[in-house]
Amino acid sequence: MSKMQNILKKYFLPYQLKWLNDESAIKIWQKSRRIGATYIQSYEDVKDCMLKKVPSVWFSSADESAAREYITYCEQWVSLFDIAAKSVGNVVIDSDKDIKALVIEFSNGTKIHALSSNPKAFRSKGGKVVLDEFAHHNDQDELWKAARPCVTWGYPIRILSTHNGQSCRFFKFIQEVENGRLNWSLHTTSIQLAVDEGLVDKILQKKVTEEDKQLWLDEQRSNCFDEYTWLQEYCCIAIDETSAFLPYDLISSCEADDILKSLDNVKGDIYVGMDIGRKKDLTVIWVLEFLEKIKYTRMLKILEKTPFHIQEEVLNSILKHKNLRRCYIDTTGLGMQLAESAQRRFGKYRVESVTFSGKVKEELAYNLRTNFEDKTVYIPSEHNIREDLHSVRRVTTAAGNIRFDVENSDVNGHADRFWALALALYAAKSSVGPIHIATRNRREMYKLTRYY
């Protein structure tokens, strides 16, 4: 077995070798983070230079640290192959535009250049082009226009990236390839595929069980903070974040740790929203404390497949709090009886029923988003809450009506947390505050009586 074959067997996994063995003119790789894509690409580039398949390699990544990591990989392969080559460091390749590149020179005259993401760096260059983390470049359109002519003489193009939404050129490239409108070679490697083909074994440097693999995947997912990161960075799924009514960054800006507490310790006014379910959906009771124009989540009750008499007991234990000012209850489907019972016990001015018509949901939803934009509400930093809030999509129908749909997610319910919070926030908005009763003296009362 040759030295090169030994290296392939020792250093690379099946999905990496599949990429390496594909000699298509243009190949594109939608991939998970940290699976060794740049690693295998550096091997291919050193090999192409060693065999003088290309006069030069022009590598560009989204930042300088990635370019340096790539050059380090290349230096490793140069050393393993014992090739006559030298790394000459940061070299000015265009003094007029002040463009520099990390360069490795081979004795046969070929070179590897690791460039910045500046599109101008590719102007007037020729040879093999590698666009690493292409979806995360600042100006993909200009970068592509500058890089594409470099291969006019038949040299290959390599495009590798994780996803970064559906509006960028990388995602459009993938769509065009999948629809058969671009004759490029497409590779897709999710984190699940990489694990199936030995990634965890390589990381842990031992043979692992299927249970070990799943535990490792679960840990990676839980450390992602949100589903958006997990899907795009690891699962090769581009997310259309523009369609989310509450984007992740807006939700996270209003998250706080350790804000839930016993209502016995609450001093400010209390506002409650309740979205009611029974079999399929959840019943969610969201409790806010109003302090200095800010609404803090103090209690969140999630009731799944809970009998109504128990739901009523839980609600009543909250509504009897002396600081309760207003509660809004969704009575669209199953909640009418529960709302009427609460109104009889606590009063119609403290408990109000809400029927979810299109206009009502629109008003509730936009009031909720305004609170997030103004940073006047704080919620617990929890995965299920975050995903539930993010699952709502604003859709305009053909008739011009606005509808709020729910995207599939791994969280139980049907945006029930979203609507419970929306009801609680609207209860706080609608409230006129505590009612103060003032008495009048007898003379004033006599005048009023005579007047009427």
SEMIZA-213884 format. One line per 2 residues: their letters; for each residue x, y, z of C-alpha. Coordinates in steps of 0.001 Angstrom, whole numbers, always signed. Layout:
<recs>
A> X:Y:Z | ...
</recs>
This chain:
<recs>
MS> +0:+0:+0 | +1371:+3441:-1001
KM> +2038:+6261:+1438 | -908:+8201:+4
QN> -3272:+5250:+513 | -2074:+4889:+4108
IL> -2834:+8542:+4712 | -6328:+8194:+3239
KK> -7102:+5229:+5469 | -5677:+6828:+8612
YF> -6962:+10380:+8367 | -10277:+10431:+6516
LP> -13838:+9153:+6903 | -16093:+7879:+4084
YQ> -17896:+11168:+3452 | -14541:+12969:+3194
LK> -13207:+10402:+727 | -16386:+10711:-1325
WL> -15669:+14437:-1693 | -11999:+13822:-2463
ND> -12705:+11197:-5142 | -15200:+13424:-6934
ES> -13245:+15148:-9710 | -16162:+17190:-11093
AI> -15313:+20614:-12485 | -17586:+22327:-9961
KI> -18680:+20655:-6744 | -20595:+22168:-3860
WQ> -20864:+20840:-304 | -23661:+21712:+2124
KS> -22329:+20426:+5394 | -22362:+20388:+9144
RR> -19857:+22365:+11161 | -16609:+20747:+12345
IG> -16761:+17532:+10347 | -13374:+17976:+8638
AT> -14527:+19487:+5338 | -11761:+22119:+5166
YI> -9344:+19425:+6327 | -10018:+17152:+3356
QS> -10143:+20149:+999 | -6639:+21178:+2063
YE> -5436:+17648:+1261 | -6993:+17822:-2210
DV> -5380:+21196:-2866 | -1890:+20093:-1776
KD> -2229:+16951:-3891 | -3312:+19001:-6948
CM> -305:+21276:-6540 | +2082:+18375:-5924
LK> +874:+16655:-9110 | +834:+20011:-10925
KV> -2837:+19627:-11886 | -3309:+23346:-11260
PS> -935:+26313:-11448 | -2337:+27864:-8264
VW> -5010:+27414:-5619 | -6963:+30482:-4503
FS> -8659:+29733:-1175 | -11031:+32179:+509
SA> -12888:+31808:+3799 | -15142:+34096:+5791
DE> -12405:+35284:+8181 | -8648:+35360:+8635
SA> -8553:+32721:+11387 | -10167:+30178:+9040
AR> -7569:+31006:+6370 | -4766:+30415:+8867
EY> -6298:+27097:+9938 | -6457:+26037:+6281
IT> -2773:+26898:+5739 | -1871:+24902:+8859
YC> -3635:+21875:+7385 | -1784:+22358:+4087
EQ> +1559:+22525:+5922 | +698:+19234:+7624
WV> +182:+17486:+4261 | +3365:+19041:+2836
SL> +5263:+17568:+5774 | +3635:+14139:+5490
FD> +4338:+13891:+1784 | +7861:+15276:+2303
IA> +7243:+17687:-562 | +9732:+20390:-1474
AK> +7667:+23400:-495 | +7809:+26322:+1896
SV> +5353:+28553:+3644 | +6290:+32163:+2965
GN> +3738:+33754:+5285 | +1646:+36828:+4572
VV> +2494:+38145:+1116 | +1243:+41236:-706
ID> -279:+39972:-3961 | -1817:+43267:-5084
SD> -186:+46427:-3770 | -2689:+48728:-5499
KD> -5616:+47176:-3604 | -3549:+46350:-482
IK> -4498:+42664:-764 | -2455:+40064:+1106
AL> -2509:+36286:+1199 | -913:+33482:+3202
VI> +1166:+31613:+630 | +2781:+28182:+291
EF> +5236:+27828:-2629 | +6028:+24419:-4135
SN> +9328:+23642:-5860 | +7471:+22819:-9083
GT> +6245:+26416:-9291 | +2685:+25934:-8043
KI> +1306:+27941:-5122 | -1508:+27893:-2575
HA> -2954:+31281:-1578 | -5260:+31729:+1419
LS> -7070:+35019:+819 | -9352:+37295:+2731
SN> -13040:+37389:+1822 | -12538:+40603:-169
PK> -13990:+39945:-3663 | -11300:+42162:-5207
AF> -8698:+39566:-4204 | -9853:+37296:-7035
RS> -9611:+39896:-9771 | -7021:+39036:-12461
KG> -6258:+35664:-10879 | -6316:+32237:-12532
GK> -6316:+28675:-11246 | -8329:+26507:-8871
VV> -10830:+28371:-6670 | -11969:+27215:-3209
LD> -14744:+29197:-1490 | -14947:+28015:+2109
EF> -17979:+28906:+4304 | -19327:+30698:+1250
AH> -22749:+31410:+2811 | -21061:+33479:+5523
HN> -19107:+35832:+3258 | -20238:+39438:+3491
DQ> -20849:+39880:-238 | -21418:+36517:-1890
DE> -22653:+37993:-5179 | -19554:+40117:-5731
LW> -17270:+37314:-4545 | -18817:+34899:-7037
KA> -18581:+37379:-9908 | -14900:+37909:-9131
AR> -14058:+34233:-8574 | -15969:+32545:-11410
PC> -13768:+33827:-14315 | -10667:+32417:-12593
VT> -11589:+28977:-13937 | -12188:+29990:-17548
WG> -9228:+27797:-18592 | -10798:+24672:-17106
YP> -9579:+24697:-13517 | -11974:+23437:-10814
IR> -14182:+25319:-8337 | -14941:+24054:-4852
IL> -17735:+25612:-2740 | -18154:+24482:+887
ST> -20448:+25925:+3533 | -22966:+25545:+6306
HN> -26253:+27289:+5638 | -27005:+30901:+6491
GQ> -30687:+31400:+5685 | -32577:+31151:+2434
SC> -31862:+34584:+995 | -28154:+34062:+262
RF> -26538:+32912:-2985 | -25285:+29655:-1451
FK> -28841:+28473:-768 | -29868:+29515:-4279
FI> -26973:+27497:-5708 | -28197:+24416:-3813
QE> -31741:+24926:-5110 | -30546:+25285:-8694
VE> -28475:+22098:-8463 | -31308:+20117:-6867
NG> -33727:+21328:-9543 | -31345:+20287:-12316
RL> -30660:+23797:-13573 | -26967:+23693:-12601
NW> -24862:+20732:-13653 | -22715:+20731:-10532
SL> -21865:+17900:-8170 | -23716:+18291:-4863
HT> -22564:+16729:-1588 | -24647:+16834:+1607
TS> -23210:+15800:+4967 | -25309:+16399:+8067
IQ> -23914:+15813:+11533 | -26027:+12636:+11745
LA> -24406:+11208:+8600 | -20941:+12179:+9799
VD> -21574:+10410:+13115 | -22872:+7305:+11319
EG> -19644:+7213:+9304 | -17297:+7410:+12283
LV> -16951:+11031:+13401 | -17545:+10341:+17113
DK> -15199:+7330:+17008 | -12500:+9627:+15632
IL> -13174:+12397:+18158 | -13190:+10020:+21149
QK> -10476:+7830:+19606 | -12329:+4601:+20291
KV> -15108:+2448:+18886 | -18399:+3731:+20245
TE> -21851:+2178:+20533 | -25038:+3459:+18921
ED> -26134:+4678:+22347 | -22861:+6639:+22707
KQ> -23443:+8246:+19315 | -26966:+9329:+20248
LW> -25828:+10721:+23586 | -23143:+12729:+21799
LD> -25660:+14092:+19274 | -28102:+14973:+22072
EQ> -25359:+16878:+23879 | -24434:+18842:+20732
RS> -28059:+19720:+20147 | -28730:+20818:+23713
NC> -25667:+23082:+23590 | -26938:+24864:+20473
FD> -29193:+27186:+22516 | -31913:+27116:+19849
EY> -33305:+24960:+17056 | -32317:+27547:+14462
TW> -28609:+27001:+15193 | -28944:+23234:+15294
LQ> -30752:+22980:+11953 | -28506:+25362:+10013
EY> -25113:+24686:+11537 | -25438:+20926:+11873
CC> -28375:+19509:+9897 | -27910:+21154:+6463
IA> -31322:+22823:+6695 | -31555:+26475:+5656
ID> -34025:+28435:+7766 | -36116:+31245:+6347
ET> -35824:+33450:+9426 | -37552:+36334:+7640
SA> -40877:+34470:+7889 | -40665:+34086:+11679
FL> -42964:+36491:+13470 | -40524:+36526:+16388
PY> -36933:+35930:+15186 | -34568:+34145:+17545
DL> -32415:+37211:+18158 | -35490:+39185:+19248
IS> -36588:+36403:+21594 | -33128:+35953:+23121
SC> -32851:+39697:+23782 | -35721:+39365:+26277
EA> -34609:+36170:+28006 | -33434:+36151:+31597
DD> -32328:+33518:+34063 | -33919:+32888:+37462
IL> -36941:+35165:+37014 | -39585:+32589:+37945
KS> -40529:+32717:+41611 | -43272:+31975:+44075
LD> -46222:+34355:+43864 | -45950:+34762:+47621
NV> -42879:+36915:+46930 | -44492:+39055:+44229
KG> -45055:+42702:+45206 | -46125:+44283:+41916
DI> -49399:+44025:+39992 | -50146:+40632:+38436
YV> -51509:+39986:+34949 | -52453:+36542:+33667
GM> -53048:+34987:+30248 | -54516:+31523:+29762
DI> -54623:+29516:+26527 | -56771:+26427:+27015
GR> -56380:+22931:+25597 | -57441:+19465:+26657
KK> -56375:+16508:+24497 | -54074:+17645:+21674
DL> -52971:+21128:+22739 | -51560:+22298:+26044
TV> -53212:+24539:+28575 | -50753:+27310:+29418
IW> -51134:+29875:+32186 | -48649:+32761:+31956
VL> -48242:+35070:+34952 | -46552:+38479:+34673
EF> -45506:+40908:+37386 | -45571:+44583:+36368
LE> -42687:+46574:+37880 | -41693:+50039:+36619
KI> -43138:+49549:+33117 | -41495:+46135:+32713
KY> -43413:+42845:+32717 | -41499:+39944:+34302
TR> -42574:+36315:+33931 | -43059:+34999:+37455
ML> -44966:+31773:+36848 | -45604:+29514:+33877
KI> -47989:+26593:+34277 | -47985:+23958:+31536
LE> -50923:+21532:+31834 | -51010:+18606:+29418
KT> -54113:+16395:+29099 | -55301:+17769:+32434
PF> -58979:+17415:+33500 | -60855:+20726:+33589
HI> -61592:+20615:+37295 | -57841:+20468:+37994
QE> -57182:+23256:+35494 | -59765:+25319:+37339
EV> -58112:+24660:+40686 | -54712:+25745:+39347
LN> -56179:+28904:+37803 | -58100:+29825:+40959
SI> -54973:+29462:+43092 | -53412:+32200:+40936
LK> -56445:+34476:+40562 | -56999:+34728:+44314
HK> -53693:+36611:+44690 | -54318:+40018:+46227
NL> -52261:+41767:+43511 | -54174:+40317:+40567
RR> -55354:+43086:+38266 | -56567:+41309:+35164
CY> -56724:+37893:+33524 | -57519:+37158:+29869
ID> -58749:+33640:+29038 | -59033:+32159:+25557
TT> -62638:+30964:+25165 | -62512:+30108:+21463
GL> -63069:+26407:+21978 | -63071:+24714:+25337
GM> -62536:+27640:+27678 | -65988:+29224:+27925
QL> -67155:+27273:+30970 | -63884:+27788:+32806
AE> -63906:+31529:+32043 | -67514:+31946:+33209
SA> -66740:+30136:+36452 | -63707:+32390:+37072
QR> -65772:+35505:+36312 | -68453:+34498:+38831
RF> -65838:+33981:+41507 | -63440:+36858:+40831
GK> -65511:+39373:+38860 | -65910:+40296:+35195
YR> -63574:+43255:+35532 | -60722:+41042:+36681
VE> -61380:+38083:+34393 | -62229:+38596:+30742
SV> -62956:+36058:+28023 | -61350:+36436:+24590
TF> -62558:+34804:+21370 | -59744:+34280:+18873
SG> -61013:+35858:+15675 | -58521:+36883:+12982
KV> -58464:+40538:+14052 | -58169:+39670:+17736
KE> -55195:+37335:+17119 | -53536:+40003:+14983
EL> -53893:+42594:+17743 | -52641:+40178:+20403
AY> -49668:+39077:+18292 | -48517:+42569:+17367
NL> -48801:+43781:+20954 | -46614:+40844:+21989
RT> -43991:+41675:+19364 | -44011:+45355:+20355
NF> -43178:+44340:+23919 | -40216:+42297:+22676
ED> -39013:+45113:+20426 | -39304:+47640:+23269
KT> -37717:+45228:+25782 | -40684:+45644:+28137
VY> -41135:+41937:+28821 | -38755:+39294:+30160
IP> -39211:+35548:+29794 | -37351:+32475:+31095
SE> -34412:+31257:+29021 | -35845:+27841:+28155
HN> -35728:+25783:+24963 | -39459:+24961:+24826
IR> -40502:+28561:+25350 | -38055:+29810:+22728
ED> -39159:+27283:+20112 | -42857:+27832:+20800
LH> -42531:+31609:+20396 | -40426:+31192:+17261
SV> -42835:+28712:+15641 | -45451:+31355:+14758
RR> -45450:+32559:+11153 | -47357:+35546:+9794
VT> -49088:+34629:+6517 | -51064:+36901:+4203
TA> -53819:+35019:+2365 | -54808:+35570:-1270
AG> -57734:+37655:-24 | -55328:+39956:+1812
NI> -56199:+38656:+5288 | -53514:+38060:+7890
RF> -53254:+34617:+9417 | -50887:+33288:+12068
DV> -49735:+29749:+11308 | -47502:+27476:+13347
EN> -44405:+25822:+11918 | -43683:+22233:+12886
SD> -41309:+21928:+15813 | -40234:+19378:+18386
VN> -42097:+21255:+21126 | -45459:+20009:+22402
GH> -48477:+22144:+21726 | -49604:+24513:+19020
AD> -47924:+27833:+19953 | -49884:+27673:+23218
RF> -47127:+29468:+25130 | -47100:+32208:+22502
WA> -50824:+32888:+22871 | -50824:+32624:+26682
LA> -48067:+35237:+26837 | -49893:+37378:+24269
LA> -53041:+37270:+26414 | -51113:+38176:+29577
LY> -49412:+41115:+27859 | -52704:+42360:+26490
AA> -54233:+42090:+29940 | -51436:+44372:+31184
KS> -51997:+46784:+28292 | -55760:+46895:+28768
SV> -55651:+47429:+32485 | -56271:+50901:+33812
GP> -54585:+49989:+37049 | -56042:+49595:+40541
IH> -59432:+51178:+41201 | -59335:+53739:+44000
IA> -62635:+54603:+45769 | -62748:+58026:+47378
TR> -65517:+59198:+49760 | -67072:+62640:+49629
NR> -68203:+64776:+52573 | -71904:+65191:+53321
RE> -72126:+68705:+51855 | -70748:+67550:+48484
MY> -73105:+64559:+48449 | -76091:+66842:+49230
KL> -75206:+69113:+46270 | -74882:+66150:+43932
TR> -78221:+64715:+45077 | -80001:+68072:+44546
YY> -78403:+68402:+41068 | -79607:+65002:+39856
</recs>
